């Protein structure tokens, strides 16, 4: 293996150890040469190494182990009978030798791009046929509907090619936990759950570093030493759990420990000492999110494991860049859970189309809870120009999408539509002019072609060729209320004036 840095060499050695017995590894500055005793085929070995290296970097020379010589039989006076001829060996069919083929990722990406363009073309046809009457164009409408079903099945099949199990990520942590636990004088049991849950290959590769830092952080800051745990009535062995499960169109990854948990007073004191302007009346969830601030660390001393204050900030930025979000749940003395929510893929999205004046926006379908036509008695004034919507006894912040993006034109004289959205514990109502309907859209990166727009995660091309912005539900709430989030659970009916 050529052109391999030291970090990749250690990763490759771990992967090869899962395939068989590694012998005589010879590590150089930019190359790695090992002997591998394994029943695995050459194609399967290349497939495993292909996640890290290109095919040109890999050289495999198969060798067959010589069988030990059998002892020669003692001479017999009786004449030996001629042995029957051995039957000719039949070659194994190719299907038994290998059940997989190795394809460059660029070719898969090219297929996905073509499928995305096919989805846009199918949306154009669907929009053109809406003007035709079903009675006179029954066959045409049935064909377009069948094409829509076939396109969705094709898209799901192609997207599954890029999916990889989370075991690819989880398999590197048992060794990390064992080695780091020994260095820190901590006895830690690692529990892995949901390794079969699949995630897009591009996200799999980008989630490794954030998860590695979260695991190291739990081992160093979270789980206590053996003597301290016994003194607190806990088992001497700490437990760290990594889990993954699908939730709608997303995957939820959790890093959970049974350690000391986060200390609210310690975090607030550290924030004040760094000059952060915060209130002591913040909720626990808001205090926990302070650990993701740049340069923030509660470690007493800086070590090679933690304490520099740059890790959690990078973790959050990387997860947000993948279109996900992170939240922290903690109970002092019981442990901490860091939950990461990621989309399964960044290429195609099921969305809900809404209209404001002449503009069309796309809401991620997984974030849409319900829609309704508000009555006058459901609307309340809050601080300044902010308004609240009362839904079944719950007060939700009301976001006017027209004002958020400065859309020109007058609002319709009749009542609009309110869409209630929820994501990452953020729940609010979004006022729009019209609810168009559900549609599968192809996500286009807006930053590469234009620039970063607050409250927008991407863009897509609609059936008529126009461009629609895809809204970021979490960021849109922060843009609307930048000082602090409104916590509806803290609002009583006496504090709200009609």
C-alpha positions, 0 to 999 in steps of 0.5 A: 500500500503506497502513499499512506499517511500514519493515521491511515496506516493504523486504520488499515491495520485495524481493518485487516485484523478483522479479516485475519491474522496480520504478520510482519507489518512493515510501516514506512513514512508513506507506505505499508506492507503486511502479510495477511493470513485469511480465507477472505478473497482478494476482491473482498480485501480490495473492497475493504481497503477501497474505503480508504485507498484508491485501487492504484495504491493497493498491491496484493500478491496472493500466496498459498501456504505449502502443506506440511509433507506427509510421512512416507509409508513403510514399504510393503511386500505386496504389490500396490494397486494402481490408484483410480484417476482423480476426477477433473476439477471443475472451476467454481462459478464466478458467483461463488467466488465473489458476490460483490463488485468494486465500483468507483464512488465517482460513477455512483455519484454520476448515476445519482446526479442523473437520477436527480435530473430524471426526478426534475424531468418527471416533476415537469411532466406531472405539472404539464399533465395537471391541466388535462382533464382525466376523462379525455386523457386517462391513459396519459395520466396513468402513464405519468403516475406509473413513471412517478412510482418507477422514478421513486423506486429507482431513486431508492435503489440507487441511494441504497448503493451509497449506504454503509452500515454504522458498524464501519464506524463503530468497529474502531471504538473498542480498541480506542476505549480499551487503550484510553481507559487503561491510560486514564485508570478507568474500567469501561465497558463499551456497548454498541447498538444499531450497527446495522443502521445505514448512512450515506457513505459521504456522511459516514466518513465525516462523522468519524472524527466528531464521534471519536472526540465525543467518545474521548470526551466521555472517557475523560470528563464523564466517567469517573475513576474506579475508586470515585465510582465505588465511593458514590455507590456506583459499579466500579466499571463504567458503561459507555454506549454507542447507538444508532437507529433510523427515525423517519428520514434521519438517523439518530446517533447517541453517545451515552455514559453513566458518569458524573454528568454535567455540572450546571454551576461549574459551566456557568462560572466558567462562562462568566470567567470567559466574559460571556454575557449570559443569564443565570436563569437559562434552562438546563438545555441552554446551559448544556449547549454552552459546552459547544462555544469556541474555546470553552472547556471545564477541564482543570488542566490541558492534556493530550486527551482534552482541555484545549477547548477546541473539540466540541466547537468543531464537533458542532460545526461539522455536524451542522455542515452535514445538515444535522444538529446535536443536543445534550441531555444530562443529569448530574451524578447519573450521566450524559447523553449526546444525541446527533440527528443526521439526514440519511442522505444529502442528495434527495429530499421529501419536502412540503411546498409552500407559497408566499406571494410569488415565491415557493419554499420547501420545508423538509417533510420530516419537520412538518407536524401539522397545518391549520387555518388559524382563527383570530382568537388563537393569535396573541401578542407577545413582546414587541411585534412577536406573536404567539399561536395557541394550539390546544393549550400550547403557545407557539412562537409565530414566524411570519415567513414573508417578513423573514425574507422580505417578500414583496407584495401584499398578503392575501385578504383571507386568512393564510395557512399556519404550518407547525414545524418541529426539529431538534426540540425547536417547535414553532408555527410558520405563517405562509400564504398557501400550502401547495403539497408534497413533492420529492426534490433534488437538493442543490448546494446554495453556498457553492453556487451563490453564498450562505443565506441565513435560514436556508439549507439549499435550493432545488429546481421545480417542475416549471424550471423555477428555483425554490429555497429549502428552509432550515427549520432550526436556523430559521427560528434562530434568525427570527429570534436571535437573542434567545429562544422562546420557551413556550412551557415558561409562558402562562396564560396570564402573561399573554395579552390578546 
